[in-house]
């Protein structure tokens, strides 16, 4: 092809057809430019298709991650509900003028459930990857990006709040429990994974400190009530983000 084009140019020059040569040269340049523009357009299409495929993959991963989050929030909400019920049962006993424990098994079960929940925050892997890699720009819809920032910002605030005050309250209860254990002749048997239930001395010691335990459990109950509401809000926020993400799926 190149030899053919060169031959045409050579013939035009040899025959002194300069005008035709220049017209031909201009036409050749135009064809080259058109070829370059077509190649660039094809390259742009390829990049756009690749970006679109990556965007769709991220959207699906974000939706799955939000589904996992909502499952986690539902579980945590149930844990807080169980905690509230356990605390109410204990307070009903401790509010009696003469405390009488009629069901020791139930008492210990509620005592264990009421001591507080541990940290629950899980780093959102896909969202973090989008932010750190700079690939958030792949998501074209601005409303979707704003919704995600709002949701994950709210999630971090809730988690930070829980890590500060509630975790300290739980720690205070566990410290008081450990100190109470240390004040009696308490040992852990390898044959009984629940030695507390068969230790009347420990039960008496806890009841003697019911005012201290009651004050701490009231604090935990307030925290449980507040964060149960926060889990409900996180569920709503995650569901909203998920719905908006779905509108971007092809």
C-alpha positions as CSV (number, residue, x, y, z in Angstrom):
1,X,0.0,0.0,0.0
2,X,2.8,2.4,0.9
3,X,4.7,1.5,-2.2
4,X,1.6,2.1,-4.3
5,X,1.1,5.6,-2.8
6,X,4.8,6.4,-3.3
7,X,4.5,5.3,-7.0
8,X,1.5,7.7,-7.5
9,X,3.4,10.6,-6.1
10,X,6.5,9.7,-8.2
11,X,4.5,9.6,-11.4
12,X,2.8,12.9,-10.7
13,X,6.2,14.6,-10.1
14,X,7.7,12.9,-13.2
15,X,4.9,14.1,-15.4
16,X,5.2,17.7,-14.0
17,X,1.7,17.5,-12.7
18,X,2.6,19.6,-9.7
19,X,-1.0,20.9,-9.1
20,X,-2.4,17.4,-9.0
21,X,0.5,16.4,-6.8
22,X,-0.3,19.0,-4.2
23,X,-4.0,18.2,-4.3
24,X,-3.1,14.5,-3.9
25,X,-0.8,15.4,-1.0
26,X,-3.4,17.4,0.7
27,X,-5.9,14.6,0.3
28,X,-3.4,12.2,1.7
29,X,-2.9,14.4,4.7
30,X,-6.6,14.7,5.2
31,X,-7.0,10.9,5.1
32,X,-4.2,10.5,7.6
33,X,-5.9,13.0,10.0
34,X,-9.2,11.2,9.6
35,X,-7.5,7.9,10.4
36,X,-5.9,9.4,13.5
37,X,-9.3,10.8,14.6
38,X,-11.0,7.5,14.1
39,X,-8.3,5.7,16.0
40,X,-8.6,8.2,18.9
41,X,-12.3,7.8,18.9
42,X,-12.1,4.0,19.0
43,X,-9.6,4.4,21.9
44,X,-11.9,6.7,23.7
45,X,-14.8,4.2,23.2
46,X,-12.6,1.4,24.6
47,X,-11.6,3.5,27.6
48,X,-15.3,4.5,28.2
49,X,-16.4,0.9,27.9
50,X,-13.7,-0.2,30.4
51,X,-14.6,2.6,32.8
52,X,-18.3,1.7,32.6
53,X,-17.5,-2.0,33.2
54,X,-15.4,-1.0,36.3
55,X,-18.2,1.3,37.5
56,X,-20.8,-1.5,37.2
57,X,-18.5,-3.9,39.1
58,X,-18.0,-1.4,41.9
59,X,-21.7,-0.6,42.1
60,X,-22.5,-4.4,42.5
61,X,-19.8,-4.7,45.2
62,X,-21.1,-1.7,47.1
63,X,-24.7,-3.1,47.0
64,X,-23.4,-6.5,48.3
65,X,-21.4,-4.7,51.0
66,X,-24.5,-2.7,52.1
67,X,-26.5,-6.0,52.2
68,X,-23.8,-7.4,54.5
69,X,-23.9,-4.2,56.6
70,X,-27.7,-4.4,57.0
71,X,-27.4,-8.0,58.2
72,X,-24.9,-6.9,60.7
73,X,-26.9,-3.9,61.9
74,X,-30.0,-6.1,62.3
75,X,-28.0,-8.6,64.4
76,X,-26.5,-5.8,66.6
77,X,-30.0,-4.3,67.0
78,X,-31.3,-7.6,68.3
79,X,-28.3,-7.9,70.7
80,X,-29.2,-4.4,72.1
81,X,-32.8,-5.6,72.5
82,X,-31.7,-8.7,74.3
83,X,-29.5,-6.5,76.5
84,X,-32.4,-4.2,77.3
85,X,-34.6,-7.1,78.3
86,X,-31.8,-8.6,80.5
87,X,-31.2,-5.3,82.2
88,X,-34.9,-4.8,82.9
89,X,-35.1,-8.2,84.5
90,X,-32.1,-7.5,86.7
91,X,-33.4,-4.0,87.7
92,X,-36.8,-5.6,88.6
93,X,-35.0,-7.8,91.1
94,X,-32.7,-5.1,92.5
95,X,-35.5,-2.6,92.9
96,X,-37.2,-4.9,95.4
97,X,-36.7,-3.8,99.0
98,X,-35.6,-7.3,100.0
99,X,-33.9,-8.8,97.0
100,X,-34.9,-12.4,96.4
101,X,-33.6,-14.4,93.4
102,X,-36.2,-17.0,92.6
103,X,-34.6,-18.3,89.4
104,X,-30.8,-18.5,89.7
105,X,-30.3,-19.8,86.2
106,X,-32.3,-16.9,84.7
107,X,-30.4,-14.4,86.9
108,X,-27.0,-15.5,85.7
109,X,-28.2,-15.6,82.1
110,X,-29.5,-12.0,82.3
111,X,-26.3,-10.9,84.2
112,X,-24.2,-12.2,81.3
113,X,-26.4,-10.7,78.6
114,X,-26.5,-7.3,80.3
115,X,-22.8,-6.7,80.6
116,X,-22.6,-4.9,77.3
117,X,-21.7,-5.4,73.7
118,X,-18.2,-5.2,72.3
119,X,-17.0,-3.1,69.3
120,X,-19.0,-3.9,66.2
121,X,-17.6,-1.5,63.5
122,X,-16.3,-3.2,60.3
123,X,-14.3,-1.2,57.8
124,X,-16.3,-0.9,54.5
125,X,-13.7,-2.5,52.2
126,X,-15.1,-1.5,48.8
127,X,-15.9,2.1,49.8
128,X,-12.4,2.5,51.4
129,X,-10.8,1.1,48.2
130,X,-12.7,3.6,46.0
131,X,-11.5,6.5,48.2
132,X,-7.9,5.4,48.6
133,X,-7.4,4.4,45.0
134,X,-9.0,7.5,43.5
135,X,-11.4,5.4,41.5
136,X,-14.4,7.1,43.0
137,X,-14.4,9.1,39.8
138,X,-15.6,6.0,38.0
139,X,-19.0,6.5,39.5
140,X,-20.6,9.1,37.3
141,X,-23.8,10.0,39.2
142,X,-23.0,12.8,41.6
143,X,-26.1,12.1,43.7
144,X,-24.9,8.5,44.3
145,X,-21.5,9.8,45.5
146,X,-23.1,12.3,47.8
147,X,-25.4,9.6,49.3
148,X,-22.5,7.3,49.9
149,X,-20.4,10.0,51.6
150,X,-23.4,10.8,53.8
151,X,-24.0,7.2,54.7
152,X,-20.4,6.2,55.5
153,X,-19.8,9.5,57.4
154,X,-22.8,8.7,59.6
155,X,-21.6,5.2,60.1
156,X,-18.2,6.4,61.3
157,X,-19.7,8.9,63.7
158,X,-21.9,6.2,65.3
159,X,-19.0,3.8,65.5
160,X,-16.7,6.5,67.1
161,X,-19.4,7.4,69.6
162,X,-19.8,3.7,70.6
163,X,-16.1,3.2,70.9
164,X,-15.9,6.1,73.4
165,X,-18.6,6.1,76.0
166,X,-20.4,2.7,75.7
167,X,-17.1,0.8,75.6
168,X,-16.0,2.6,78.7
169,X,-19.3,1.7,80.5
170,X,-18.9,-2.0,79.5
171,X,-15.3,-1.9,80.8
172,X,-16.5,-0.5,84.1
173,X,-19.0,-3.3,84.6
174,X,-16.4,-5.9,83.8
175,X,-13.9,-4.4,86.2
176,X,-16.5,-4.4,89.0
177,X,-17.3,-8.0,88.2
178,X,-13.6,-9.0,88.2
179,X,-13.0,-7.2,91.5
180,X,-16.1,-8.9,93.0
181,X,-14.7,-12.3,91.9
182,X,-11.4,-11.6,93.5
183,X,-13.0,-10.8,96.8
184,X,-14.1,-14.4,97.3
185,X,-12.5,-17.8,97.1
186,X,-13.3,-18.2,93.4
187,X,-11.7,-20.7,91.1
188,X,-12.5,-21.8,87.6
189,X,-13.1,-25.5,87.1
190,X,-12.1,-27.0,83.8
191,X,-15.1,-29.4,84.1
192,X,-17.7,-26.7,84.5
193,X,-17.8,-23.8,82.1
194,X,-20.4,-22.1,84.2
195,X,-19.1,-22.2,87.7
196,X,-20.9,-19.0,88.7
197,X,-24.3,-20.8,88.9
198,X,-23.1,-23.1,91.6
199,X,-21.3,-20.5,93.7
200,X,-23.7,-19.0,96.3
201,X,-20.8,-16.9,97.8
202,X,-20.4,-15.1,94.5
203,X,-24.1,-14.4,94.2
204,X,-24.2,-13.0,97.8
205,X,-21.2,-10.8,97.0
206,X,-22.9,-9.4,93.9
207,X,-26.1,-8.8,95.8
208,X,-24.2,-6.9,98.5
209,X,-23.0,-4.6,95.7
210,X,-26.3,-4.3,94.0
211,X,-26.3,-0.5,94.3
212,X,-23.0,-0.3,92.3
213,X,-24.1,-2.9,89.8
214,X,-27.5,-1.3,89.4
215,X,-26.0,2.2,88.6
216,X,-23.7,0.6,86.0
217,X,-26.5,-1.4,84.4
218,X,-28.7,1.6,84.2
219,X,-25.9,3.3,82.2
220,X,-25.6,0.3,79.9
221,X,-29.4,0.3,79.4
222,X,-29.4,3.9,78.4
223,X,-26.5,3.2,75.9
224,X,-28.3,0.1,74.6
225,X,-31.5,2.1,74.0
226,X,-29.7,4.9,72.2
227,X,-27.6,2.6,70.0
228,X,-30.6,0.4,69.2
229,X,-32.1,3.6,67.6
230,X,-28.8,4.3,65.9
231,X,-28.8,0.8,64.3
232,X,-32.3,1.5,63.0
233,X,-31.1,4.8,61.5
234,X,-28.1,3.0,59.9
235,X,-30.5,0.4,58.4
236,X,-32.5,3.2,56.8
237,X,-29.4,5.0,55.6
238,X,-28.0,1.8,54.1
239,X,-31.3,0.9,52.4
240,X,-31.5,4.3,50.9
241,X,-27.9,4.1,49.6
242,X,-28.6,0.7,48.2
243,X,-31.7,1.9,46.3
244,X,-29.8,4.8,44.7
245,X,-26.9,2.5,43.7
246,X,-29.4,0.2,42.0
247,X,-30.7,3.0,39.8
248,X,-27.2,3.2,38.3
249,X,-27.1,-0.5,37.2
250,X,-27.3,-1.2,33.5
